[in-house]
Amino acid sequence: MNSNSAIKWSYAQYNRSTLLTLLHVLEDYKGDHSDVNAIVRFFTYASTYQNGMKGILMGNWGSDFSDGTEPTAWQGSDEILDQ
């Protein structure tokens, strides 16, 4: 796949499973709920596997995806969250 080509992505922000997942993650947020920037940073941190914390995604910047799913296989957030 050409890295400069457009890919259609479904954010599914109104999908029930997406909303429930975000609310579940937000339960762990202990900061100021009126600080939108801090909340977005928290979601970014909580969504990735790092420092021994299990997140929604595990980054792989290589080319061997035999132990997971190739990034270009996904079409939207709901597919990831449902799995």
C-alpha positions as CSV (number, residue, x, y, z in Angstrom):
1,M,0.0,0.0,0.0
2,N,1.2,3.5,-0.9
3,S,1.7,5.4,2.4
4,N,0.4,8.5,0.8
5,S,-2.9,7.1,-0.3
6,A,-6.1,8.0,1.5
7,I,-7.8,5.5,3.8
8,K,-11.4,5.8,4.9
9,W,-11.8,5.5,8.6
10,S,-14.9,5.1,10.7
11,Y,-14.5,6.7,14.2
12,A,-17.8,5.3,15.3
13,Q,-18.0,7.8,18.1
14,Y,-21.7,7.2,18.4
15,N,-21.4,3.5,18.6
16,R,-22.6,2.0,21.9
17,S,-19.4,-0.1,22.4
18,T,-17.2,2.9,21.7
19,L,-19.0,5.0,24.2
20,L,-19.0,2.3,26.9
21,T,-15.3,1.7,26.4
22,L,-14.4,5.4,26.7
23,L,-16.6,5.7,29.8
24,H,-14.8,2.7,31.3
25,V,-11.4,4.2,30.6
26,L,-12.5,7.5,32.0
27,E,-13.3,5.9,35.4
28,D,-9.5,5.6,35.9
29,Y,-9.0,9.4,35.2
30,K,-8.2,11.2,38.5
31,G,-7.5,14.6,37.1
32,D,-9.6,17.7,36.5
33,H,-12.6,16.7,34.4
34,S,-12.9,20.3,33.0
35,D,-9.4,20.1,31.4
36,V,-10.1,18.7,28.0
37,N,-6.4,18.7,27.0
38,A,-5.5,16.6,30.0
39,I,-8.4,14.1,29.3
40,V,-7.3,13.7,25.7
41,R,-3.7,13.0,26.9
42,F,-5.0,10.5,29.4
43,F,-7.0,8.7,26.7
44,T,-3.9,8.6,24.5
45,Y,-1.8,7.1,27.3
46,A,-4.5,4.7,28.4
47,S,-5.1,3.4,24.9
48,T,-1.6,2.1,24.3
49,Y,0.3,-0.8,25.9
50,Q,3.2,0.8,27.8
51,N,5.1,0.5,31.0
52,G,3.4,-2.9,31.8
53,M,-0.1,-1.4,31.6
54,K,-2.4,-3.2,29.2
55,G,-4.0,-0.7,26.8
56,I,-6.3,-1.1,23.8
57,L,-3.4,-1.1,21.3
58,M,0.2,-2.3,21.2
59,G,2.4,-0.4,18.8
60,N,4.6,-2.2,16.3
61,W,6.7,0.0,14.1
62,G,8.2,-2.9,12.2
63,S,7.0,-4.9,9.3
64,D,6.3,-8.3,11.0
65,F,2.7,-8.5,12.2
66,S,2.4,-12.2,12.5
67,D,1.5,-11.9,16.2
68,G,-1.2,-9.3,15.6
69,T,-3.1,-7.4,13.0
70,E,-1.6,-5.3,10.2
71,P,-2.6,-1.7,10.8
72,T,-4.0,-1.3,7.2
73,A,-6.4,-4.2,7.9
74,W,-8.5,-2.0,10.2
75,Q,-11.4,0.1,8.8
76,G,-12.4,1.9,12.0
77,S,-12.3,2.3,15.8
78,D,-15.4,0.1,16.4
79,E,-13.7,-2.9,14.9
80,I,-10.7,-2.5,17.2
81,L,-12.8,-1.9,20.3
82,D,-15.2,-4.8,19.5
83,Q,-12.3,-7.2,19.2
